[in-house]
Amino acid sequence: MATAEAAELIRVRLDADQDVFVLRRLSRAAAELAGLEPQDQIRVATALSEAGRELFGTGSVAVLSLSDQHLLISLEHSTRTDLSRLEGLKLAGRLVDEITLNEHGVLLAKRLHGRRPPAPVAQIRARLADLSPVSALDELREQNRELAETIEDVLRLNAELEETNTGVMAMYNQLSAELEETNRGVVALYAELDEKSSQLREANEARNRFWATVSHELRTPLNSVIGLVRLLTGPGGDPMTEEQAHQVRLIGSSTETLLELVSELLDMAKAESGRLDPQPSSVDLARMADQLHVMLGPMSAGIGVELRHEVAPEVAELYVDESMLLRILRNLLSNAVKFTVEGEVRLDARLDTAKDEAVITVTDTGIGIAPEHLTRVFEDFYQVPGTLQVRSRGTGLGLPYARRLAEALGGTLELTSAEGEGTTATLRLPHYSGPPELERVLIADDDEVFRTAARRMLHGFAEHVDEAADGAAALELMAASPPDVILVDLLMPRVDGNVLLQRMAEDERLKRIPVVVVTIAPQRAPDDMVVLDKHGLRRKELLQAIRSAREGHG
């Protein structure tokens, strides 16, 4: 606190208690002339009164000064004493902005933040010099007046506070009523949504039953027609003219095409209801590519499009459902040939070692797909408009069907295209070349996205994959059919991962099940568990962790 630039206003000797009254009056007047608010004037006067009461005596002097930022009051005392223990100075320190104690006295400072600028120093000095001494009785009257004014201010503020509280309570009641009304609306909306969801589920189930029933009922007569055509054109059939034989073959070809379409519809219905059940086996991908070349070769040669394929040795053998993979590739290749006027259609298969996935691409130099249509080609029954599409009109189910099959195999199917330059379809499948190592794996995690990703990673590695959204559901599944290994997330609702592990440890049958902890908080996992961070988890890491957990339980 700088005092060198402060202008002295007046000095007061504090030889007796009467001088303290004078100091109080002078400090109140100085505060007023310095531009302080009435409340601050009272605070300054009271602070000086308390400080002066503690320090008055022979040789004591009070000096009032004014700087650019503070009203300063210095109280000098001739007797050395510990001022920090004086109660009056403690109170004075709470009433001003700054207080400095030393062995000879105290310096008090009040900041000048009033609404009025201070009067000139000369004018303040003159006004303070004109103030006549007051008696104790006069000073008491002045203090009582100040007290009465303060009480009136308190009462006024209290009335304003009560009025404010009344307004707040009214607003609170109004908001509570509105919130209650909103809650009732939300509850009603949830009930309506629940009813709509039930109706939607029923409609979806009815649609699936319809497709399954119609497709099944259509297969029987179609198979009968195909059988009759084979009888007519076979060695045991009656002789026919060339034209008759040609027409019968057309009937058979059309019927087989129709049967294939019906089979797709049935599989689509199964996929919708989650009932596609892959039957993986060892598949020679190079041989399948050769078969597709032979099958589609005449179609591509007829329009002058060259058909090529190349299968890397690392993915020449895959463990996958052969019929599903064949349908996917046949669909992609036939689409590519249909919409390519010149150039080539190429199938390539390679191994993505980073992700441990087989990557099969079908690339054409055809008409391509515009960006606004590329996002919709996987919608059921959607067909890209155009003259070539009209000539090669289909059902709009090929790509959606192929994607559902890819997902059932634990893989993905994506398209990239440039209009007028061609299209590339990319099929990614988990790379696994042998029979399943495990019969059953249980994934206990409340994150549905992770469960789906983990299920894909386990495709081919485990014959069955069960899922549980919490520890309670996991315990029920394990009681019915104990898995070979369990993936456990520690952060789950109801029964979390830690409780689940404890329950397993207490059960003689379940404690033998190997555990892999897959969590976002690996530091919380038990020390004796195989632990994986679920973020950025790769298939190779997951399979290795499962093998390590089983070896640890061996």
N, C-alpha and C positions, 0 to 999 in steps of 0.2 A: 504494500500500500504506500504509494508515494505521497509525501507531504511537503516536499520542497517548494512546489509551485502553489501551495495553498495560501490564501489571503486570510490573515487573522481578522476576526470580527470583534471579539471582546474577550477580556479576561475577568475571571471572578475568583476572589479568594474564598476559600471554604474553611473559615475558622470556627463557625458554629452551625447548628442545625438550621437557623434562620437563613443562612447563605444557601443551603440546599434548595429552599423554596424559591429563592431568587434565581438559582441556576435552572430549576425546572421551568420557570416562567420565561427566562431568556431563551432556553433551548427550544421551547414550543414556538416562540415568536421567530427565532432564526429559521426553524424548519418551514414555517409558513412562508417567510420571505424568500426562502430558497426554492419555493415552488412545489414542495411535497404535498401530497394529499392529506386530508384531515386525519385519516387513520394513521398514516405514517408520522404526522406531527405528534399525535398522542404517544406513539411507540417511542419516538426520540425523547420526549419529555419524561416518560416513565423510566426509560433506560438511564437517563441522566440522574433522575431522582434516586434510583436504586444504587447506582454507582457512587453518586455523591454521598449518600447515607453511609456507605461503607468506608469512604476515604476522607471525609471531612475531618479537619483538625488543624492544629497550628502548622503553618507552612504549606498547606494544600492549596493548589491552584487548578482551576478549570479554564481551558483555552478553547474557544469556539472558532473554527476556521472553515473556509469554503474553497474547494478546488473545482475543476471543470466537471468532475464526476461525482464528488462526495461532499457531504456535510460532515466535518471532522470535529470530534470533541476529545481533547487530551486532558486527562486527569493526572496531575503530578502529585506524588506523596513523598514527604521528606523522610518518613520512617521505612526502613527496609522490612518487608514482610512477604509472606507467600500469598499472593493475591488469588491463586487458582482455587483456594479453598473457600473463598467468600461467596456466600449464596446470592448476595445482591448482584455481584458481577456475573454470576452464571445466568441470572434472569436477564440482566442487561444485554448479555451476549445473544440471547434468543430474540431480542427485540430489534436488534440492528443487523446489518448485513455482514460486517466484519468487526472483529475485536482482537486486539493485540495486547498481551500482558507482558510486563517486565518487572524487575524488582523495584522500580521507582514509581510505577503508575500503570495506566491503561489508556489505550487509544481506541475510540469507537468510531465507526464510519457507517453512514447511511447513504446509499446510492441515490443520485438525483434523477429519478425517472417519473417525476410528476408531469402533469399535463401543461403546467405553466412554467415558463422559463424563470430562473432566479432573478431577483432584483439586483441592481448594481451594488457592488460591495460597499461603496460609500453610503448609499441609501440605507443598507442593512445596518451598518455601524451606527448611523445617526438614529435610526429607529430604536435600536437596542439600548443606546445611551439614554434615550428619553424615558425608557420604562422606569417607573418609580419602584422602590422596594415595596414588597407586600408582606402583610402579616400572615401568620399561620392560618388564621381564620379565613382570610381572603383566599389563600391558596386552597384551603379545604373546599370552599365554595366552588372554586374553579374546577377542582377535581370532581366534585359531585356533578357539576354541569356536564363535564366530559363523560362521566359515567352514565348519566341519564341519556345523553346523545348516543352513546354506544349501545345502551339497552334498547333504545328506539330502533337503531339500525338492526340489532339482532332480531327484534320482534318483526320488523319489516321483512328481513331476509327469511325468517321462519315462515311468515305468511306466504311469501313467494314460493318457498320450498314446498309448503303444503299444497299450494295451487298447482305447482309442477307435478307433485306426486299424484294429485287427483287426475291430472291430464294423462300421466303415465299409466295409472291404473285403468283409466278409461280405454286408452290405446291398447293396453295389455288384454283387457277383456274383449275388445273388438277383434284383436289378432287371434286370441284363443278361440273365439267363436268362428272366425274365418278358417282357422286351422282345423277345427273340429269338422266344419262343413267340408273342407277339402279332403280330410281323411275319410269322411263318409263316402265322398265321391271316388276316392282312390280304391277303397274297399269294394265299392260297387263295380268299378272298372276292372279290378282284379277278378271279381266273380264272373263278370262278362267275358273277360279274356280267357279264364279257365274253361268256361262253357264253350267258347269259340274253339279253344285248343282241343277240347274233347271232340267237338264236331269235326274239326279238321283231321284229327287222328282217325276217327271213324270213317270219314270220307276217303282218306288215304288208304286205310285198310280195305275198304270196299273196292277202291280202284285196283289195288294190287290183286285182290281176289278175282276181280273181273278179268284182268289181263292173264292171270294164271289159268283161270278156268277156260277162257276163250282160246288161249294158246294151246292148252292141253287138248281141248275138244277138237281143235283144228288139226292137230298132229295125226290123229287116228285116220281120218279120211284121206289126208295127204299121203301118208305112208301106204295106204291101200292103193291109191292111184299110182304111186311110184312102183309098187309091186306088180300091178297089172301091166304097166308099161314094160317092165323088164320081162314079164312072161311073153308079151306080144313080140318083143324084139329079140328074145332069147332063142337058143337053138331049138327048143321044144315048141315054139309058136308056129301058127299057120303061116304059110307064105303070103307076103304082101308085096304090092307093087312098090317101086322105089319112092313114089310120092306118098303112099300110105306110111311107109316106114319113116320117111322124113317128118311127116306130120306127127306121128306117134312120138318120135324123138323130141320134137318141139314140146309136146305135152309133158313129157318126162322132165325136160330141162326146166320148163316153167314151174312145174310142180316142185322140183328140188329147190329152185330159187324161193318159192313161196314157203317151203318147209324151213329153209334157212332163216327167212324173215320171222317166221313164227317162233323159231328157237331163240332168236334174238329178243323178241318180245317177252318170252318166258323168262329169259335170263335177266332182262331189264326189271321185270317184276320182282324177281328174286333179289336183285341188287338193291332195289328200293326198300325192301323189307329186311335187308341185311342177311339174307339167307344164301348168298353165294358161298359155296364151300369148296375152295380149291383142293385138288388132290395132287400134290406135287410128286414128281418123279424125275428121274434123270433124263434130260432132254438134250439131244444132239442138235444144237442151234445151227451148225453149218449144214447139216442134212435138211433141217426144216427150211433154211434159206434156199437150198437147191430145189426143194419141192415147190415152194412158192414161185420160184423162177419158172419152173415147168408149167405150173398151173396158170400163171398170168402172162407167160411168154406170148402165146398167140394173140391175146388181147392187146398187148403193147406193140407187137410186130404189125398188127393190122392198122395201126395209126402212125407207124413210123417212129415209135419211141423206144429207145434202147433201155433194157432192164439190166442193172448190175447189182452185185452184192459182194461184200467182203466181211468176213468174221474173223476177228483176232483170235489167236490160239488160247488166250487167257479166258475167253468166254465161250469157247467152242462147246462146252458142256455146262448146262445150267440145271439146277434143281428147282423145278417150277411145274405148275399145272400145264401140261402140253397143249391140251385143247384150248384153254383160255389164251395162252400165248399165241397159238396159231391163229385164232380168231382176231386178236389185236393186230397182228402183222398183216394178215390178209386184208383186213379192213383198211389199214393205212396204205398199203401198196395199191389196192384197187382204187381207192380215192385218188392217189397220186397219178395213176395211169389215166383215170377218167378226165382229170383236169389238166393234163399236159398235152399240148398240141405238137410240140417238137422238143427234141433234146433227150433227156434221160431221167429215169427214176432209179434212185440208188439206195440200197439198204446197207448200213455199216453197223458193226457191233464192236465195242471196245470195252476195256475195263477202266473205270475211274478209281484208281488206287487210293486217292485221298479219302473218298467216301465209301470205298468198298462196294461199288455198285456197277452192275452191268448197264451200259448205255447203248441203246439201240436207236439209230436215227434212220428215218425214211425221208429222203430229200428229193424234190423234183424241180424241174425247170419250167413249171406250168404257169398258169395265169395268176397265181397268188391270191391273196385275200386282203381286202382293204382293212385298215385299222378299225373302222367302226363296226365291221362284221367279225373281226378276229376274236373279240371278247364274247361273242354270242354263239360261236360254232359248237360249243359244248352244251348248249341248251337243247332239250328234247324237241325234236321235230323242226328245228330251225334249219333253213336252207339259205345259203348265200344267193341273192338274186343275180341273174346274168343269163346271156344266151347259151353259153356252154353248160350252165347248170340245168337249164331247161332241157337240153338235149340228153343230159345224163341224169335226169331227175331220179332221186331216191326218196327215202323215207325221212331223212333228217335224224335218224337214230344211230348212224354208224359211229360217229365220234363220241357222243355221250356213252354209248354202249362200250366202246373201247376204253374210255377213261374209267368207267366203273369196274371193268375187268382188271385194269392196271392197278387200281386201288385195292381190289380184292387180293391181288398178288403181292400186296405190300409195296407197290411202286407208285410212280407218278407218270402222267402223260401231259405234255405241253406242246403248243404250236408256236412257231415264229414264221412270219411271212412278209414278203414285200410284193405289193401289187405289180403284176407284170413281170416279176423275176422268179417267183417260185415260193415253195413252202417247205419247211422242215418240221417234222413231227419227232419229238424226243421222248422215248420211253426209258425210264430208269427203274431198274429192279434190283433188290438186294442180291448181292453176288454170293451164292452159296452153291457148291457143286456136289455136295453129298447128301445123304438122308439126314433127317432131323437128329440132332444130338440129344435133345430132351423131349420128353413126352408132353410136359405141361409146365408153363411159367405163369406166375401170378404177378400182375402189376397193381400195386396199392398206391394210388395217387389221386388227389382230387382235381388235378389239372387234366381235363379231357384232351387238350391239344398234345400234351406230353404222352398220354396213354396211346393216342393214335400214332404218334411218331415212333414210340417204343415198339408197338405192335408191328409196324412195318419193318423195323430193324430186326425183329425176331422171326420174320417170315422165313421159312425154310430151316431155321435153326431149332425151332420148337414146333411140335406138331399141333399143340393147342395153347392158346394164350387167353387167360382169364383176366378180367379187369374188376377192380373195386375202387370206389370213390372215397372210402374212408376205412379206418381200421376195423370197425364193427363188421362191415360187409366182407372184408378180407378174412376175418376169423370164421365167418359162416362158410365162405367158399373153401377154406382150408379144411374145415371140419368135414365137409362133404367129399372133397377130393384133394388130398395134400399135393401141392406142386413139387416139382423137382428143385425149384428155386423161386424166391420171391424178391421182387424189386419194391423197396419201401421208401416212400417220401416221409420225412419226419414231420412236416407241417401239414396236417390234415384236420378237418372238422370232426366233431364227435369224439372218436377215439383216434388220437394222433399216433404218429409213427413210434415214438418212444414207448407209449403205453402198449402198442401192438407188440413191439419187441419183448416187452416185459411179460405180456400174456403168453407169448410163444415160448419164452424161457421157462415158464411155470408148467407148461404142458409137455408130457413125456413124448408125445407123438410129434408135436410141432417144433420142439426145440432142435430137432435133427435137420430141419429144412435150412439149406444155405440161404443167406441173406445178402443182398446188395443194396446199400443205402444210396438212393439217388435223390439229391436234395439241393436246394439253393443255399443251404447253411451247413456245409460239410464240417465246420469246426464243432458243431454240436453233436455229431454222430458218435456212437460208441467206438472206443479204440480198437475193439476186436472185429470190427465189421469192414468189409470191402466198401469203400465209399467213392461215389462219382458225383461230380458237379453236373447237374442236369442241363445247364446252359452250354450250348455248343457241343453236346454229346454226339459222338459218331458211332456208327454201327460196330466198327472194329473194336473200339474201346469198350462198348457195352458187352459184346460177346466175350472179350478177354476177361472182363471183370466177373462175369458169370462163371467162366471156367475156373478162375482163381478162387471164387467163393466155394465152388464144389470141391476143389482140391483141398481147401482148408478144412472142409467138413469130412474129407475122406479119412 
